[in-house]
Every structure is written in structure tokens, then in C-alpha cells.
């Protein structure tokens, strides 16, 4: 087999895998656990990130009312209750909380929830509706330095809202719907970065967080 033939075959296989991923796998990642109405319907926080594009929508049913889920969300943060996901990947090896901590329950719009142990990056509480919606915003330039979202944006940046919507379901259950909005510059890089890196990694981390939140809320009293 000549090098050119081998190259064409390799390219064809790669193209085939890409086509299968885009047609069959990616749609499942973008709406894992969510209904059509949850994916296509309105989602809170649409005006928080200027020019923000709706991101993936994922959901889970938790077999307790929203009042039992909400306290776990309030205490998120690297220096607080963690993120309930793969702690070695997103919480710097620190174990996420297994109990409710009263001292971490009082947060307000504008507060910073640390995303790194030294607090150099954070999620800002951008929206807070008790037992209904928590919106966390992160605004960074592409060097990883936070900028003030109320001021001028850098030339190159990422500005995103990570939202947690709680809806009452039948039999005192909760639908936890996670979605958000994302604005990025340079704009041409956004689709590539999203498809290749962010969407798969978000699915991995979010499904783990769902599993742990469901386990904790259903087994630990509040």
C-alpha cells in the first residue's frame, strides 16, 4: 500500500468517525436526560451574558422536592462543598461535601464561588431565585484572568453562565435542568472548541454531578 493510499484510507476513516459523532453521538450529549420541551423551551438567564448562545441542556429527576436539592447547590465552590463531580478533575483532588453545611448556605447575587484553591478564578452568583434557579457566571480572558463583566470585555475572552433550574415534578420530585449561555471571542474558534473539547468534557462532568446530587439529596436529610 502506497503512502498516498494509506493516507486516503486514514482520512476516510477519520471522516467516517467524525460523521457518526456529529450525527449520532453529539446530539445525545447535548440533551442527555432532557425532554424536547426542556431543550427547546425558554431557559432562565438569557439576558445575563451579552451575545450568549444557548449551551447544552441536560436534566435529571431527583426523588425529593426542590427544598431538599437546593441546599446542595448553595454550598458549591472549591473552598466550600466542592462540585460533586470528578473531584480529581474539577476540585483539585479535594473531596466534595457529603453533608449539608449551614455555614455555606447564605449566598447572594454578586458573591464569588471559588473555582481554584487560591481563588484566582471564580463563578460569580449572577442569578438567585430560592429553590428555583441558580445562575453562575465566569468571565475570563484567554489567559485565564477574570475580568469585570460590567465593564468592557477584552479582545479575546470567554463569558459563560452555568445555570441550575429546579422544577417541581409529580410525587414531590424535582427536575433539575442544567443549561446556560456562552459568548466567546474569537468567534470563529467557538464552534470548534465547543465540539472538540467543551461538549464532551461537560457531559462527563455533568453526568457525574447529577449522579452525586441525586444520591446525596435522596439519602441525606436536610
Secondary structure by P-SEA (a helix, b strand, c coil): ccaaaaaaaaaaaaaaaaaaaacccccccccccccccccccccccccccccccccbbbbbbbccccccaaaaaaacccccccccccccccccccccccccccccccccccccccccccccccccccccccccbbbbbbbbccccccccccccccccbbbbbbbbbbbbcccccccccccbbbbbccccaaaaaaacccaaaaaaaaaaaaaaaaaaaacccc
